[in-house]
Amino acid sequence: MKGGVFYWQPGPGFLGEYTMQFERPDGVRILVRVKIVPKRYWLRLNDLFVRFGQTTCKPIGPKCGECSLRAQCRYYKEVVRPKELMLARAR
Ligand code: SF4
């Protein structure tokens, strides 16, 4: 696909994990990994996300030090961890 908008509405037979490849007009290829969660888990998953956002990954002052998603978190890797390293070096 080059440019435009991509719509994809998977049916129940498409549950699982997929990797899609897109190509930008400048030739750069982008891989997008999509995980599709069965509908029966949506409410529980939403509750988990809301609670996680209220207790750990808060909009102001996220508790990255006690977060179990640090290894996967891009914000932690690119923003928080470099600051921690800089502070540790300054001591
Ligand atoms: S490590 Fe990432 S997901 Fe966890 S609290 Fe910090 S910003 Fe949120």
Residues whose N, C-alpha, C, O or C-beta is under 5 A from the ligand:
A	BS01	SF4	T56 C57 P62 K63 C64 C67 L69 R70 C73 Y75 Y76
